[in-house]
Amino acid sequence: MNTSLHAGTPIKIAILAMGGQGGGVLADWIVDMAEHAQWWAQATSVPGVAQRTGATVYYVELMPEAAVQAAGKPPTLAMMPTAGDVDLVVAAELMEGGRALQRGFVTPDRTVLISSSHRSYAVGEKAAHGNGIADPNKVIEAGREIAKRFFCFDLQALADEAGSVISASLFGAIAGSGSLPFAREDYEATIRRAGVGVNASLRAFGAGHHAAASAPAAPAAIDTSRPLPVLPDTAAHPRTRQMLEELKRDFPPEAQPMMLAGLRRILEFQDLRYGREYLDHMRDIRELDAQFGGTAKSWALTAAAARYVAVAMAYDDVIRVADLKTRGARFERVRQEVGAAQDQLVYTTEYMHPRLEEICGTMPAFLGRRIENSPALSRYLGRFFRKGKFLRSGTLSGFLMLYALAGMRRFRRSTLRHKIEMRSLHNWLKLISDTVHHDYDLAVEVVNCRRLVKGYSDTHARGDSKYQRLTLAASQLLGSADAASRLRALRDAALADDKGNKLDAMLEQELRPAN
């Protein structure tokens, strides 16, 4: 399926890749392969805003020597792609393929689209309140409709299995798709000439080639479901085993998988006693659920609370961040992501910018409150936290600093942040209890409002502000026939708008006194 050549027109290739994915290497390989086959070739690049807020677009144009000779003059090759005028688009990540579709690079009459199906989440997806992850199947559907031929599979996984980087598996996918008029031997010779990681690159190339050569006419939809954990038969620790038995015995089957996930999160966050507190809170909610018709509603209140009570109790604080950054699994994941060999050292530089509020939150409650309530102390200490800090967690001093901070978990219950979070949890549980006595469905929506509270620092502050406004609205909506649906609409507005303008407008409209 070679890309067709129009008389006197070069083959036009756009490559969209993020930092570290080897987009420049892939462009160089294509140019080198073409030049060794006596083609004219040119490559340029247009950098994105940042490594994940915008990918670099590498643009390559190829023209055979015979076409140049026929024209009687050297070709004039373009510096960047134009909408509607690209033959081959290669995306190193699915949403970058989606951006290529949005920008008009892909057209049904000529463009072959090759994209990896894996995701590297954008800043906006991570910072969004609730689940901000974009739907990958919208890109799949658009690619099927717009591209002349669409190849989509997990090229990152193929590269990882081969011990290489995604540029090699993308190169193989280009070869396997038949999009360019070169033989497989030409591609492999190009990798050998580069002389860097040849064996691993050839393995990844072969995997990508096979995947593209055997790909279906159109890629299948991506399964985005996340199966809930299966309850184990037993647990190793006696006290954990007892909690597992209570979970199975005392709670409805509809809530048990999410409760298991919640209990695991709680135990990882703190300790066994904290896990017992989680079960006690859930037992109170289950009793309310049974009292006010939960059986007929598939225990919706208990199932929703199983998730958000755990999230509320296992909040993100500085101690947890330090704990996550010093885990062995995290260092191993970083090594895998950068493709480090066993004999190579990897140093990670952490960027941390805790506000004075986070610092006070890790202090004993009385001391943290004293600083926060003292304008003079706050101004003085705040000067030391105006700028972010770079910390090398791979060095002994940097690691020990984070490790000591993570070790403060044993003192977490006495910190100001914990006192604040537990007071918020108590008020939320009381609101649920008060609401379910009058409106079961509204109580479920009150539970779901907790999804707005996530992260720490500014992210937590913005989410908590919206959450507080929604809980106030819930109290005011109580007694309305459609209170649950109205609160759900308000929550959706809060999730859709980071600044909260849409929520404020809806609150003003929804809660405006009747004339």
C-alpha angles and dihedrals in degrees: 000000000000118000105258118244119226114211109275092356123117126228106260121212129183119194119192114195139152128231113293096019096101099243090149091050090051092051091048091050092053092049093047092048092050095047092050087053089054095257128138111244139179131180129192134168137214110200122222125233093263140340095280106013090065134004124228113253113219113196124200129183122191130190128176118241090237091061091049091050090049091052091050095221139065114276124252106227124198125245099218139016122271126212111263094013107085126105101191129024119189119190122188092203133031099245090048085059087052091052090052088054091049092050092054096245090130122068130173096233099059119355126105111198120204116183137165111237096216122103134230102187119235123234090252091054093051096044096045117112109250118355107345097169111131119238107257093198091067087065091046092052093046092047092052091051101041107033124079086223127000124203115186128166138125102287092165091061091049090052092047092051089052093048092242139101130271095256089072095051090045089053088052092049090053089052094045092049092058090226095138128049096243131107124243089249090061091056094047092047089054091056091049092050090054088061097201121116089340100167095046091044091051091051091051090044091053092049092050091046093052093046093052096041091053097037119128120250089261129016118253123241116274117248104237096174117120110209116220118242119272114239111249120229093238145346131237100233115067095225092046089048090054092052091049091052091050090050091054094043104040105035133065118258090241090066101035101088093051091043089054090053090047094049091050090052092049094050091048090048099049131340147294094283090055089051089055090053089053092054091048092053091047092048090056091051093047090054090052089047092053092046096053104042105283093144091064091046097051091254091289094166095053093043092052093044092050089070104036099042087057091048091049093050096042095051124169112259136156091267092056093046090053090047092053092047094053099048118117091228090059093053090048091050091052090050090052093047093054092041095237118181121231092258095048126097119224121200119194121205113206122205111211128175110175116179123225087260091061091048092050089046091063092052127087107282096249093051095044092050092048092055094044091048093050113079091193094052092044092052093047097047093038090067090070094056103044093101131048122252129228113218125183103218091185092068123081095244094046094046094047091051092054092040092054090049091050088050089064087082089098088062096042095107091062095050125106092238092056092050090051094048094047091050089051090048092050092050091048094050090048091051090051091050094047092047099047090059088066108022122018096188092049090052089055089052090049088056092050092051087073090076088081092070110081143129124014140266114024093351091057093044093053093046094046091051091056092044092054091052091050094050089051089050090050091057091049094047093052109119096029115121093230097035095127095052092045093052089047090054090050091051092050089052091051091051093047097053121053094195094049097233093127091049092050091051092050092046091053090050098041098045099037109129114251115251 
